[in-house]
Amino acid sequence: MSGRVEPPDGTPEGAPGGGDDEYRSLVFDESFIKAARLQEFSAQERLDDEEHAAVRSRPVSALGRRTGLGFSRQGLVLVLLIVLAFGTAIYMGIRNPYQTPPKLGSEPMRSEMLPLAPRGMVPGATAADLFEHSPAAQFRAGADGVVLPPVRRSEHFSESQVLAALTTAKDYVVESSLDPNVLTGEGVRRVRLLLNTRQQEQFDHSLDSPRNDGRHAGTAWMVRFDPARTALADPRVRVNGTLAVHEAGPNALEVVADHVFVYAVRPADAGEGEDAKRNASLFSVRREMRFHFDADDLRNHQLSVRQSSMRAGPMNCADDPSDTLSPLLAGQRAKDAGLAGTDPYARGRSTASMCGLLAASAQPSPDRPSH
């Protein structure tokens, strides 16, 4: 019998020349057979045409659907999905609706100033006598007069945040109204540092080019006198007023400071003798400030000044108060009196629009016995 004949039970395991050992690593499953590039003609096809070759090539379309081209399409789809995912990530990164919105510029400070001119001569005496016989007799001196209200949490802010707003507002009031260096025009740095950085540019412009335009008056930010004309007869300024805090929305707090400051002043060239001490006069400033705080301000111990309203006298109505205040000193008279009586110690707005009349009740009367 010619040819190889396998034993009925197959080649014994481990026997040399076993066919299974030689092709053991090859598995000719259906997918492998269908993926072959060459296909053998069937027996009937070979009988019908003896000149046929033994094999034929598969059509390219069938090949593409069943083999490598199909894989390439899957790879292409995968690449497109990856590119789409990266594109979506980049787009969402740029247009992410949850990212922190950019900060807007701080609202500019607005101010108004009402000078108060007296009808008669400005009274003069020692600072102690003037304070004793004035409405400021019971006022506290210096920062002790700027009193914090009871601190309670609000709807959207904790107690510590409310306290931070009130404390920063008090610091601004003290630095801008009571510091002798600020009052005499020698220093502004500590006031500037309390301002939000977005508002410091307006502050700088107000000092470099002061104008009485409701936006750029240096005296709207702080009380200060011309040191060439006015000196402090007593560095202890008398103060009385209130601080009030409320929410200006879910993301902001506002503090309103309403205080009367009474300064004992004298001529800068009067010297330091007894005559100079008896030549003091009082200058009263009613100052209402509205401060704004956002979350960053509370963390940074800063604020924005939204509004500054001031009534001050005795002074001339025609004097420009944009850079410094010019008090009328002891024995001086106003060039022109105001049109309506205004008491800076009284709450409520004045009816005067350009220049007020300093009410007699607001001036000291050292010749009269104290209350």
C-alpha positions as CSV (number, residue, x, y, z in Angstrom):
1,M,0.0,0.0,0.0
2,S,1.6,3.2,-1.2
3,G,1.7,6.5,0.7
4,R,1.7,7.2,4.4
5,V,-0.8,5.3,6.4
6,E,-1.5,6.3,9.9
7,P,-2.3,3.8,12.6
8,P,-6.0,3.2,13.2
9,D,-5.8,5.0,16.5
10,G,-3.6,7.8,15.2
11,T,0.1,8.4,15.7
12,P,1.2,7.5,19.2
13,E,1.7,10.5,21.4
14,G,5.4,11.6,21.5
15,A,6.3,9.5,18.4
16,P,8.7,11.3,16.0
17,G,7.3,12.6,12.8
18,G,3.8,13.0,14.2
19,G,1.8,15.3,11.9
20,D,0.1,17.1,14.9
21,D,3.4,18.1,16.4
22,E,4.6,19.7,13.2
23,Y,1.5,21.9,12.8
24,R,0.4,22.0,16.4
25,S,0.8,25.9,16.6
26,L,-1.4,26.5,13.5
27,V,-5.2,26.8,13.9
28,F,-7.1,26.8,10.7
29,D,-10.5,28.1,11.9
30,E,-13.2,29.5,9.6
31,S,-12.1,33.1,10.0
32,F,-8.6,32.2,9.0
33,I,-9.8,30.4,5.9
34,K,-12.1,33.2,4.9
35,A,-9.2,35.7,5.3
36,A,-6.9,33.9,2.9
37,R,-6.0,35.9,-0.2
38,L,-6.0,32.8,-2.4
39,Q,-9.0,30.5,-2.8
40,E,-8.8,26.9,-4.2
41,F,-11.3,26.1,-7.0
42,S,-13.8,23.5,-6.2
43,A,-13.6,20.0,-7.8
44,Q,-16.5,20.8,-10.1
45,E,-14.9,24.0,-11.3
46,R,-11.7,22.2,-12.2
47,L,-13.7,19.5,-14.1
48,D,-15.5,22.2,-16.1
49,D,-12.4,24.0,-17.1
50,E,-9.2,22.0,-17.0
51,E,-7.1,25.0,-17.9
52,H,-8.1,26.7,-14.7
53,A,-5.3,27.3,-12.2
54,A,-5.6,25.5,-9.0
55,V,-6.4,28.7,-7.0
56,R,-7.9,32.1,-7.6
57,S,-7.6,35.5,-5.8
58,R,-10.5,36.7,-3.7
59,P,-12.3,39.9,-4.9
60,V,-10.8,43.0,-3.3
61,S,-14.2,44.1,-2.0
62,A,-14.8,40.9,-0.2
63,L,-11.2,41.0,1.1
64,G,-11.7,44.5,2.3
65,R,-14.9,43.6,4.1
66,R,-13.4,40.5,5.7
67,T,-9.8,41.3,6.4
68,G,-7.3,44.0,6.8
69,L,-9.3,46.9,5.3
70,G,-12.1,46.2,7.8
71,F,-9.6,46.5,10.6
72,S,-8.3,49.8,9.1
73,R,-11.8,51.2,9.2
74,Q,-12.1,50.3,12.8
75,G,-8.8,52.0,13.5
76,L,-9.9,55.0,11.6
77,V,-13.1,55.2,13.7
78,L,-11.1,54.8,16.8
79,V,-8.7,57.7,15.8
80,L,-11.7,59.9,15.0
81,L,-13.2,59.2,18.4
82,I,-10.0,60.1,20.1
83,V,-9.7,63.3,18.2
84,L,-13.3,64.1,18.9
85,A,-12.7,63.5,22.6
86,F,-9.7,65.7,22.7
87,G,-11.5,68.4,20.8
88,T,-14.5,68.3,23.2
89,A,-12.1,68.5,26.2
90,I,-10.4,71.6,24.8
91,Y,-13.8,73.2,23.9
92,M,-15.2,72.6,27.3
93,G,-12.0,73.9,28.9
94,I,-12.5,77.2,27.0
95,R,-16.2,77.5,27.4
96,N,-16.6,75.8,30.8
97,P,-19.7,77.4,32.4
98,Y,-18.4,76.6,35.9
99,Q,-15.1,78.4,35.6
100,T,-14.6,81.5,37.8
101,P,-15.9,84.6,35.9
102,P,-13.4,87.3,35.3
103,K,-13.4,90.1,37.8
104,L,-14.9,93.3,36.6
105,G,-13.4,96.6,37.4
106,S,-14.4,98.1,40.7
107,E,-17.2,100.7,40.6
108,P,-15.7,104.2,40.8
109,M,-16.1,106.2,43.9
110,R,-18.7,109.0,43.8
111,S,-18.5,112.0,46.1
112,E,-20.3,115.2,47.1
113,M,-19.1,118.0,49.3
114,L,-21.2,120.7,50.9
115,P,-19.2,123.6,52.5
116,L,-20.8,125.3,55.5
117,A,-20.2,129.0,55.9
118,P,-21.0,130.9,59.1
119,R,-22.8,134.2,59.4
120,G,-20.6,135.7,62.1
121,M,-17.1,135.5,63.3
122,V,-15.5,132.1,64.0
123,P,-15.1,131.8,67.9
124,G,-11.6,131.2,69.3
125,A,-10.4,129.9,72.6
126,T,-8.3,127.0,73.8
127,A,-9.1,123.6,72.4
128,A,-10.3,122.3,75.8
129,D,-12.7,125.2,76.2
130,L,-14.0,124.9,72.7
131,F,-14.7,121.2,73.0
132,E,-16.3,121.7,76.5
133,H,-18.8,124.3,75.2
134,S,-19.7,122.5,71.9
135,P,-22.0,119.7,70.8
136,A,-18.8,117.5,70.8
137,A,-18.4,117.8,74.6
138,Q,-19.5,114.2,75.1
139,F,-17.8,112.7,72.1
140,R,-15.0,110.2,72.5
141,A,-11.5,111.0,71.3
142,G,-9.8,109.2,68.4
143,A,-10.5,105.6,67.4
144,D,-12.5,105.1,70.6
145,G,-15.3,107.1,69.0
146,V,-15.6,104.6,66.0
147,V,-17.6,101.9,67.7
148,L,-18.4,98.6,66.1
149,P,-22.1,97.5,66.3
150,P,-23.1,94.0,67.6
151,V,-21.8,91.4,65.1
152,R,-24.2,88.8,63.8
153,R,-24.0,86.5,60.8
154,S,-26.2,87.3,57.8
155,E,-28.0,85.1,55.3
156,H,-24.9,84.5,53.1
157,F,-22.0,85.5,55.3
158,S,-20.6,84.1,58.5
159,E,-20.1,86.0,61.7
160,S,-16.4,86.2,61.1
161,Q,-16.9,87.6,57.6
162,V,-19.3,90.3,58.9
163,L,-16.7,91.2,61.6
164,A,-14.0,91.4,58.9
165,A,-16.0,93.9,56.9
166,L,-16.8,96.0,60.0
167,T,-13.2,96.0,61.2
168,T,-11.8,97.0,57.8
169,A,-14.4,99.8,57.5
170,K,-13.4,101.0,61.0
171,D,-9.7,100.9,60.0
172,Y,-10.4,103.0,56.9
173,V,-12.4,105.6,58.9
174,V,-9.6,105.8,61.5
175,E,-6.8,106.0,59.0
176,S,-8.5,108.5,56.7
177,S,-10.1,110.8,59.3
178,L,-8.0,110.6,62.4
179,D,-4.3,109.9,61.6
180,P,-2.4,113.2,62.2
181,N,0.0,112.3,59.2
182,V,-3.0,112.1,56.9
183,L,-4.7,115.2,58.3
184,T,-1.6,117.3,57.7
185,G,-1.0,115.9,54.2
186,E,2.2,114.0,55.1
187,G,1.2,110.4,54.4
188,V,-1.5,108.5,52.4
189,R,0.1,105.0,52.1
190,R,-1.9,103.3,54.8
191,V,-5.2,104.6,53.4
192,R,-4.3,103.5,49.9
193,L,-3.4,99.9,51.1
194,L,-6.9,99.5,52.5
195,L,-8.4,100.1,49.1
196,N,-9.2,97.3,46.6
197,T,-6.3,97.2,44.1
198,R,-8.8,97.9,41.3
199,Q,-9.7,101.2,42.9
200,Q,-6.2,102.4,43.8
201,E,-5.8,103.9,40.3
202,Q,-8.7,106.3,40.9
203,F,-7.2,107.1,44.3
204,D,-3.8,107.9,42.8
205,H,-5.4,110.1,40.1
206,S,-7.4,112.0,42.7
207,L,-4.2,112.9,44.5
208,D,-2.1,113.7,41.4
209,S,-4.8,115.8,39.7
210,P,-7.5,116.6,42.2
211,R,-10.8,118.0,40.8
212,N,-14.1,118.8,42.3
213,D,-16.0,116.7,39.8
214,G,-17.6,114.1,42.0
215,R,-14.9,111.5,41.1
216,H,-11.4,112.8,41.7
217,A,-11.4,114.9,44.9
218,G,-8.6,113.9,47.3
219,T,-10.7,115.1,50.2
220,A,-13.4,112.5,49.3
221,W,-11.0,109.7,50.2
222,M,-9.7,111.3,53.4
223,V,-9.8,114.5,55.5
224,R,-6.7,116.6,55.1
225,F,-5.7,120.2,55.5
226,D,-3.1,122.4,53.8
227,P,-0.2,122.2,56.3
228,A,1.0,125.7,55.1
229,R,-2.2,127.3,56.5
230,T,-3.7,125.0,59.1
231,A,-2.3,123.0,62.0
232,L,-3.9,120.8,64.7
233,A,-4.4,122.6,68.0
234,D,-5.2,119.2,69.6
235,P,-4.3,115.8,67.9
236,R,-7.2,114.1,69.7
237,V,-10.1,114.4,67.3
238,R,-13.6,114.1,68.8
239,V,-15.7,111.5,67.1
240,N,-19.3,110.3,67.2
241,G,-21.2,108.1,64.8
242,T,-22.3,104.7,63.7
243,L,-21.3,101.7,61.5
244,A,-24.0,99.6,59.9
245,V,-23.6,96.5,57.8
246,H,-26.0,94.7,55.4
247,E,-25.9,92.4,52.4
248,A,-25.7,93.9,48.9
249,G,-26.5,90.5,47.4
250,P,-25.4,86.9,48.0
251,N,-21.8,87.8,47.1
252,A,-21.3,91.2,48.7
253,L,-21.5,93.1,51.9
254,E,-21.9,96.9,52.4
255,V,-20.9,98.9,55.4
256,V,-22.2,102.5,55.9
257,A,-20.1,104.7,58.2
258,D,-21.8,107.9,59.4
259,H,-19.7,110.0,61.7
260,V,-19.1,113.5,62.9
261,F,-15.5,114.5,63.4
262,V,-14.6,117.7,65.3
263,Y,-11.1,119.1,64.8
264,A,-9.4,121.7,66.9
265,V,-7.3,123.8,64.5
266,R,-5.2,126.9,64.5
267,P,-3.1,129.0,62.1
268,A,0.0,127.1,60.9
269,D,2.2,130.2,61.5
270,A,0.9,130.9,65.0
271,G,3.8,129.2,66.8
272,E,3.5,127.1,70.0
273,G,3.0,129.8,72.7
274,E,0.0,130.5,75.0
275,D,-1.4,133.0,72.6
276,A,-1.5,130.3,69.8
277,K,-3.2,127.9,72.2
278,R,-5.9,130.4,72.9
279,N,-6.4,131.1,69.2
280,A,-7.8,127.7,68.4
281,S,-11.1,127.1,66.6
282,L,-13.3,124.1,65.8
283,F,-13.8,122.6,62.4
284,S,-16.7,120.0,62.1
285,V,-17.0,117.4,59.3
286,R,-20.0,115.2,58.9
287,R,-18.8,112.3,56.8
288,E,-20.9,109.5,55.4
289,M,-19.1,106.7,53.6
290,R,-20.5,103.6,51.8
291,F,-18.0,100.7,51.6
292,H,-18.4,97.6,49.4
293,F,-16.8,94.2,50.1
294,D,-16.6,91.0,48.0
295,A,-15.1,87.7,49.1
296,D,-11.5,88.7,48.1
297,D,-11.8,92.0,50.0
298,L,-12.8,90.2,53.1
299,R,-9.8,87.9,52.8
300,N,-7.4,90.7,51.9
301,H,-8.5,93.3,54.5
302,Q,-9.5,95.7,51.7
303,L,-12.6,97.5,50.5
304,S,-14.0,99.7,47.8
305,V,-15.4,103.1,48.5
306,R,-18.7,103.5,46.6
307,Q,-19.8,106.8,48.0
308,S,-18.4,109.7,50.1
309,S,-20.7,112.5,51.3
310,M,-19.3,115.3,53.4
311,R,-20.6,118.5,55.1
312,A,-17.8,120.6,56.5
313,G,-17.4,124.0,58.2
314,P,-16.8,126.7,58.9
315,M,-15.3,127.5,55.5
316,N,-15.9,129.7,52.5
317,C,-18.4,128.5,50.0
318,A,-16.1,129.5,47.1
319,D,-13.0,127.6,48.3
320,D,-12.0,124.6,46.2
321,P,-12.2,121.6,48.5
322,S,-10.9,119.0,46.0
323,D,-7.3,118.8,47.3
324,T,-7.4,120.1,50.9
325,L,-10.0,121.6,53.2
326,S,-9.5,125.2,54.2
327,P,-11.2,125.9,57.6
328,L,-12.0,129.5,58.6
329,L,-9.9,130.1,61.7
330,A,-10.6,132.0,64.9
331,G,-11.7,135.6,64.3
332,Q,-12.3,135.1,60.5
333,R,-15.6,135.6,58.7
334,A,-17.0,133.9,55.6
335,K,-16.9,135.9,52.4
336,D,-20.5,134.9,51.7
337,A,-22.9,133.1,53.9
338,G,-24.8,130.0,52.9
339,L,-28.4,129.9,51.9
340,A,-29.8,127.4,54.3
341,G,-29.0,126.5,57.9
342,T,-27.2,123.2,58.2
343,D,-26.2,121.4,61.4
344,P,-23.4,118.8,60.7
345,Y,-24.3,117.2,64.0
346,A,-27.9,116.5,63.0
347,R,-28.8,113.4,61.0
348,G,-30.5,113.7,57.6
349,R,-29.5,115.5,54.4
350,S,-29.2,119.3,54.1
351,T,-31.6,121.2,51.9
352,A,-28.7,123.3,50.5
353,S,-27.3,122.1,47.2
354,M,-24.2,124.3,46.7
355,C,-23.3,125.9,50.1
356,G,-24.9,125.6,53.4
357,L,-25.2,128.0,56.3
358,L,-23.4,126.7,59.4
359,A,-26.1,126.6,62.0
360,A,-25.3,128.6,65.2
361,S,-26.1,125.5,67.3
362,A,-23.2,123.7,65.6
363,Q,-20.6,126.3,66.7
364,P,-18.9,126.4,70.1
365,S,-19.9,129.1,72.6
366,P,-17.0,129.4,75.1
367,D,-18.5,132.5,76.6
368,R,-21.5,130.5,77.8
369,P,-21.3,128.1,80.8
370,S,-21.1,124.5,79.8
371,H,-24.2,122.2,80.2
